[in-house]
Amino acid sequence: MDIKVVQAEAGRLKQKPVFAMDFESGKGWLNPRIEPYGNLSIDPAAMGLHYGQEIFEGLKGYRGKDGGLYLFRAKENFKRM
């Protein structure tokens, strides 16, 4: 397997580069490469982001008549997590 190495510009050098690969449905993982350190790009509809958001949206807090704070179905949310 050939791995393409993309050298960072002198002013952007970091100690640890990043290994990256692309994924295409039906083809699998391809285009392995080592790139300069940088931001990761992720689709906003990625299941990991959506599921994490749903867990916390389901965890609601309420103030009771006695002034105390109560969580709605906290144990069920933690079990799903």
Buried (B, 14 or more C-beta within 10 A) or exposed (E): EEEEEEEEEEEEEEEEBEEBEEEEEEEEEEEEBEBBEEEEEEEEEEEEEEEEEEEEEBBEEEEEEEEEEEEEEEEEBEEEE
